[in-house]
Amino acid sequence: MSANNENEAAEPPPHPAGLMQIAFGFWASKALLSAVELGVFAALAERPMTAAELRLRVGVHPRGAEDFFDALVALDLLRRTDAPDGRRYANTAATDRFLNPARPETSIGGLFDMANSAWYPRWGSLTEALRTGAPQTAGEDGADPFDELYADSDRLRRFQDAMTGLSLGGILDMAEKFPWGRYRTVADIGCSAGTMLSRVLQRHAHLSGVGFDLPELAPIFKETAVEFGMVGRMRFSPGDFFADPLPGADVLAFGHVLHDWDLDTKRMLLGKAFEALPEGGAVVVYESMIDDERRYNASGLLSSLHMLLETPGGFDYTGADCLGWLDEAGFGSLRVESLAGPDSMAIGVK
């Protein structure tokens, strides 16, 4: 056998299946997002239903109903039992836990609502964003998309629900992995709805915390504090991290914040964190960091493309990048630790 024949035997010829799976990935994505929009998982959280019951409950036409429900079964998003009286559909353990609005402590449905209504159509403009380098969110007057978002209370609430879903897995993991026992107070910079503080304080009874964000977030933050019984332990501090000093605490946290901004802003925020912390205090930055070789964490790289679509200058970064900025700001004892899913946390100590 020739060398060429040996190589051909060792390496089977390429097949288009992998390419097709990526190219048509939007089929499965949209099936899931539409199921959330229609309330399929919310309906089945109450009880299993036949196809006819579920179709009527969520308002879909008979023509596509069973194909739709069975596609969700094939995607492991629903369970189906076949009995003489008909097929019955139920949630899986995962969809019942994470897509059940009656379980707000774990529900990430708000994230999928935002993905469906805003991000899914926006990704259709990726080619234009790549050609121009411009975000695809600004209105006709070129306004900052965050200014527009915060001016609309309904959009702002939906966005905060989405951010809760995006960060919840990493937050729950960080609540276990970060050495909270060494500290007494924590400030969440860009706290949004207070998701991080509510979960970390719930897990560590000795901690108290402050959430720092624009005043428009105060009502949503207070709702979270009430829901988790943290009214006396977590408080809201209104402020603008561009114009105001950061609140003092033993730990300052930036969760899914730095990637919204350009490099100068990232460095500025970490510098302000160093100024605000006491000696021995720590900063923790957590989000979907790209692997240092920029080869493997596709979620982090795609997240950075999402920032291209959403923001004027934001981008995601590697753990090594973040440690370099922390070092420039004056922090020591630098390290990066993996969290649940694509998230990681970078830690520095003053």
C-alpha positions, 0 to 999 in steps of 0.5 A: 500500500502506498503512503498516499493510500495509507493516509487516505485509510487513516483519514476518512474524507470530509463530510458536509454534515458538520457544516450543515449542522452549523448552517441550519442551527437556526432551525433548532434555535428558533424552535426553542425560542418560539416555544418560549414565546408561545408559553409551551414550557409554562403551560406544561409546568402545570401538568402534562397535556395531549397534543390537542390540549397543548395546541389549544392552550398555546394557540398554534394551528393544527397543521404544524402543531404535532411536528412542532411538539415532536421536534421539541421532543427530538431536541430533548426539550420535551418528554412524550409518553404514548398511551392508548388515549393519545400522546402526552407531552411534559417538560424535561427536568431542564426545561421545568427548572430553567424555563418555568416562570413559576420558578423565578429562582432558576428561570432564564426565560427572560434571556430567551425572550430577549434573544427571540425579540431583539437579538435573533433578528439583529444577528441577521445584520452581522454581515453589515456590522462586519463590513462597517464596524458599526453597531446595529442598534442605534436609532436614526439619530445615532443615539447610544443604545443604552440611553434608549434602553434606560429611557423605556421602562418596559424594555429595561425590565425585559433586558434585566430579565435577560441579563439575569438569565445570562449570568445566573449559572456563573453567579451560582458557581461564583457563590461557591468558588470565590473565597467569600469567607475572607470578606464582609462586604461586597459591591456589585458595579452595574448590579442590574436587578441585583441577581448576583447580590441576592444569590451570593448573600443568600449563600453566605449569611455573614455578607452584606452588599450594595448594588451600584447602577443608574437610578432607573434600576432601583425599583427592579433591584428592590423587588429582588431584595424583597423576593429573596428576603434581603431587604436588610442586607442588600441596598441600592446605591444610585450612580453613574460609574463614568461620573461618580466614585465607586462605592467602598466595599471589601469586594467589588464585582463586575459581572458582564459589564466590562465587555460592553465598553472599549479598552479605555473604559475597561481600564478606567473602571478597573482603575476606579475599582483599585481606588475604591478598595481597601488594602487587601480588598479584591476585585472579581470580573466575571463573564464569558471570557475567551480562552487565551489561545482564542481557539476553543471558547466559541461562546466567548468569541461569538459574544464578542461579535454580539458586542459588535452588533450591540455597542459602539466599542464593546468587545470580549477578551481573554483571561490573560487580557483581563489579568494584564489590565488588573496588573496595570491598575495595581492589583496583585495575586492575579488568577482566573478560574472557570465558572459554569458554562462559558463564564470565567472569573478574573480576581485581583487583590489590592 
